[in-house]
């Protein structure tokens, strides 16, 4: 299973948090971004929930939103 985790952080912490999240097992990438969320992480694991829980424990994270990626992308 794969998902994007959209993350809001305390002001000024996005880069450091993205670097910390990138070290978590199951996180394929983590990048600080500009917009309503501060970091976007791509996660791949048999069970996304434990990875999401570990991400939420990182100090400085104020909110997360998990967006599951369908197994087979739909083509338009």
Z-matrix of the N, CA and C atoms (Angstrom, degrees):
N
C 1 1.445
C 2 1.529 1 108.27
N 3 1.336 2 115.57 1 146.25
C 4 1.454 3 120.95 2 178.00
C 5 1.522 4 109.76 3 -129.76
N 6 1.333 5 115.22 4 155.20
C 7 1.462 6 120.19 5 178.59
C 8 1.519 7 109.75 6 -156.64
N 9 1.320 8 115.21 7 156.05
C 10 1.455 9 121.93 8 166.71
C 11 1.522 10 106.34 9 -100.20
N 12 1.330 11 116.64 10 133.80
C 13 1.459 12 121.77 11 175.39
C 14 1.527 13 106.47 12 -109.42
N 15 1.326 14 116.52 13 117.47
C 16 1.458 15 122.19 14 177.71
C 17 1.524 16 107.01 15 -94.12
N 18 1.328 17 116.18 16 128.97
C 19 1.464 18 120.62 17 -168.47
C 20 1.526 19 110.82 18 -127.85
N 21 1.325 20 115.95 19 131.44
C 22 1.459 21 121.60 20 170.51
C 23 1.524 22 107.54 21 -103.36
N 24 1.341 23 115.03 22 140.15
C 25 1.464 24 120.45 23 -176.79
C 26 1.527 25 110.44 24 -125.88
N 27 1.321 26 114.58 25 168.40
C 28 1.457 27 119.63 26 170.50
C 29 1.531 28 107.84 27 -63.99
N 30 1.319 29 116.91 28 151.60
C 31 1.462 30 122.69 29 -177.08
C 32 1.532 31 110.88 30 -55.33
N 33 1.332 32 115.14 31 131.98
C 34 1.458 33 121.28 32 175.80
C 35 1.514 34 115.66 33 80.89
N 36 1.326 35 118.45 34 5.34
C 37 1.466 36 120.91 35 -175.00
C 38 1.526 37 113.92 36 -107.08
N 39 1.332 38 118.41 37 -3.81
C 40 1.465 39 121.64 38 -170.13
C 41 1.528 40 113.39 39 -57.23
N 42 1.320 41 118.50 40 -48.48
C 43 1.474 42 120.65 41 -177.45
C 44 1.520 43 111.93 42 -61.84
N 45 1.311 44 116.62 43 -46.73
C 46 1.465 45 120.50 44 -179.32
C 47 1.525 46 110.99 45 -64.89
N 48 1.318 47 117.02 46 -39.80
C 49 1.465 48 120.52 47 179.65
C 50 1.523 49 110.53 48 -68.33
N 51 1.333 50 118.16 49 -40.89
C 52 1.466 51 120.96 50 177.42
C 53 1.524 52 110.34 51 -59.28
N 54 1.326 53 117.10 52 -43.10
C 55 1.466 54 120.84 53 178.93
C 56 1.524 55 111.11 54 -63.58
N 57 1.319 56 117.26 55 -40.23
C 58 1.463 57 121.20 56 179.71
C 59 1.530 58 110.94 57 -68.12
N 60 1.318 59 116.61 58 -43.40
C 61 1.461 60 121.06 59 -179.97
C 62 1.526 61 111.00 60 -63.53
N 63 1.316 62 117.11 61 -36.68
C 64 1.470 63 121.30 62 -178.63
C 65 1.526 64 112.20 63 -59.71
N 66 1.324 65 117.98 64 -20.84
C 67 1.465 66 122.47 65 -179.28
C 68 1.528 67 112.96 66 -85.58
N 69 1.318 68 118.05 67 -9.24
C 70 1.465 69 122.05 68 -177.40
C 71 1.525 70 109.86 69 -76.18
N 72 1.323 71 116.67 70 133.81
C 73 1.461 72 121.58 71 177.75
C 74 1.526 73 109.95 72 -59.60
N 75 1.320 74 116.12 73 130.02
C 76 1.457 75 121.92 74 -178.94
C 77 1.517 76 113.13 75 101.65
N 78 1.330 77 116.90 76 -16.86
C 79 1.462 78 120.57 77 178.05
C 80 1.524 79 108.04 78 -86.55
N 81 1.334 80 116.54 79 118.03
C 82 1.457 81 121.32 80 179.33
C 83 1.518 82 111.41 81 -80.66
N 84 1.333 83 116.38 82 -37.25
C 85 1.461 84 120.96 83 178.18
C 86 1.520 85 108.97 84 -158.44
N 87 1.322 86 115.05 85 154.49
C 88 1.468 87 121.52 86 175.67
C 89 1.522 88 107.02 87 -146.63
N 90 1.317 89 115.72 88 127.55
C 91 1.461 90 120.42 89 -175.07
C 92 1.518 91 110.03 90 -136.90
N 93 1.346 92 116.51 91 135.85
C 94 1.455 93 118.24 92 173.15
C 95 1.529 94 108.02 93 -78.40
N 96 1.330 95 115.72 94 142.25
C 97 1.459 96 122.63 95 -174.86
C 98 1.528 97 109.68 96 -135.73
N 99 1.329 98 115.39 97 168.91
C 100 1.465 99 121.40 98 176.21
C 101 1.521 100 107.77 99 -107.63
N 102 1.314 101 117.11 100 128.94
C 103 1.460 102 121.40 101 -179.65
C 104 1.513 103 109.80 102 151.54
N 105 1.331 104 117.00 103 -160.54
C 106 1.462 105 119.66 104 -177.91
C 107 1.529 106 112.88 105 -67.51
N 108 1.329 107 117.18 106 -21.52
C 109 1.464 108 121.61 107 174.20
C 110 1.515 109 107.78 108 -113.54
N 111 1.320 110 117.03 109 155.75
C 112 1.461 111 122.22 110 -174.30
C 113 1.520 112 113.51 111 -101.33
N 114 1.327 113 116.59 112 -27.04
C 115 1.465 114 122.24 113 -179.04
C 116 1.525 115 107.66 114 -139.91
N 117 1.338 116 115.68 115 140.54
C 118 1.463 117 120.75 116 171.66
C 119 1.520 118 107.51 117 -122.37
N 120 1.328 119 115.68 118 126.49
C 121 1.467 120 121.40 119 178.91
C 122 1.520 121 109.01 120 -116.35
N 123 1.326 122 115.71 121 140.54
C 124 1.468 123 120.66 122 172.62
C 125 1.518 124 106.96 123 -104.68
N 126 1.331 125 115.60 124 127.63
C 127 1.458 126 122.22 125 -174.13
C 128 1.523 127 109.35 126 -120.61
N 129 1.327 128 115.84 127 141.50
C 130 1.462 129 121.82 128 175.19
C 131 1.522 130 108.03 129 -137.02
N 132 1.336 131 116.40 130 120.93
C 133 1.464 132 121.54 131 -179.68
C 134 1.522 133 108.72 132 -163.95
N 135 1.327 134 115.96 133 159.66
C 136 1.465 135 119.62 134 175.32
C 137 1.525 136 110.73 135 -61.06
N 138 1.338 137 115.79 136 -36.35
C 139 1.463 138 122.33 137 177.92
C 140 1.525 139 107.48 138 -131.95
N 141 1.308 140 117.14 139 115.05
C 142 1.465 141 122.65 140 -176.88
C 143 1.529 142 111.93 141 -72.20
N 144 1.323 143 118.02 142 -30.47
C 145 1.469 144 122.08 143 -172.91
C 146 1.531 145 113.78 144 -54.25
N 147 1.345 146 120.20 145 -48.35
C 148 1.466 147 118.47 146 -179.68
C 149 1.532 148 113.09 147 -63.41
N 150 1.325 149 116.73 148 -34.39
C 151 1.470 150 120.10 149 178.46
C 152 1.525 151 109.17 150 -67.53
N 153 1.315 152 116.65 151 -44.24
C 154 1.463 153 121.27 152 178.43
C 155 1.529 154 110.81 153 -61.18
N 156 1.323 155 116.90 154 -41.62
C 157 1.469 156 120.51 155 178.58
C 158 1.523 157 111.15 156 -62.72
N 159 1.328 158 116.91 157 -39.82
C 160 1.469 159 119.78 158 178.91
C 161 1.528 160 110.61 159 -67.24
N 162 1.322 161 116.72 160 -39.96
C 163 1.468 162 120.25 161 176.91
C 164 1.526 163 109.97 162 -60.51
N 165 1.324 164 117.50 163 -44.38
C 166 1.473 165 121.33 164 -177.71
C 167 1.527 166 112.88 165 -64.02
N 168 1.325 167 117.47 166 -21.69
C 169 1.473 168 120.89 167 179.45
C 170 1.528 169 112.80 168 -79.59
N 171 1.332 170 117.40 169 -9.29
C 172 1.469 171 119.90 170 -179.30
C 173 1.532 172 108.46 171 -67.99
N 174 1.331 173 117.64 172 126.19
C 175 1.465 174 120.47 173 179.61
C 176 1.529 175 111.32 174 -60.20
N 177 1.328 176 116.08 175 137.62
C 178 1.455 177 121.41 176 177.91
C 179 1.517 178 113.92 177 100.69
N 180 1.336 179 117.25 178 -9.09
C 181 1.460 180 120.38 179 176.48
C 182 1.522 181 108.25 180 -85.28
N 183 1.329 182 115.96 181 129.92
C 184 1.458 183 120.21 182 -178.33
C 185 1.524 184 113.18 183 -105.66
N 186 1.352 185 117.46 184 -23.22
C 187 1.468 186 120.10 185 -178.09
C 188 1.518 187 109.50 186 -163.92
N 189 1.333 188 116.44 187 146.18
C 190 1.462 189 120.87 188 173.74
C 191 1.525 190 109.78 189 -133.43
N 192 1.320 191 115.03 190 154.85
C 193 1.458 192 122.52 191 174.69
C 194 1.522 193 106.73 192 -137.24
N 195 1.331 194 117.09 193 123.85
C 196 1.461 195 121.99 194 -178.81
C 197 1.521 196 109.77 195 -98.67
N 198 1.336 197 115.91 196 127.72
C 199 1.465 198 122.94 197 177.78
C 200 1.520 199 107.80 198 -117.98
N 201 1.327 200 116.86 199 103.41
C 202 1.461 201 120.97 200 179.40
C 203 1.521 202 110.34 201 -65.85
N 204 1.338 203 115.75 202 143.32
C 205 1.459 204 122.21 203 176.35
C 206 1.525 205 107.10 204 -100.09
N 207 1.335 206 118.19 205 124.98
C 208 1.464 207 119.91 206 179.34
C 209 1.528 208 110.82 207 -59.06
N 210 1.325 209 116.06 208 146.82
C 211 1.465 210 120.90 209 -179.78
C 212 1.522 211 111.87 210 -58.73
N 213 1.311 212 116.52 211 -43.49
C 214 1.460 213 120.76 212 178.41
C 215 1.523 214 107.84 213 -116.76
N 216 1.343 215 117.23 214 108.99
C 217 1.465 216 119.04 215 -179.73
C 218 1.528 217 111.27 216 -59.31
N 219 1.316 218 114.99 217 140.87
C 220 1.459 219 120.48 218 177.47
C 221 1.523 220 109.01 219 -82.83
N 222 1.316 221 116.68 220 139.04
C 223 1.453 222 120.62 221 174.55
C 224 1.518 223 109.10 222 -103.17
N 225 1.290 224 114.35 223 143.71
C 226 1.469 225 119.79 224 -177.62
C 227 1.515 226 109.03 225 -100.28
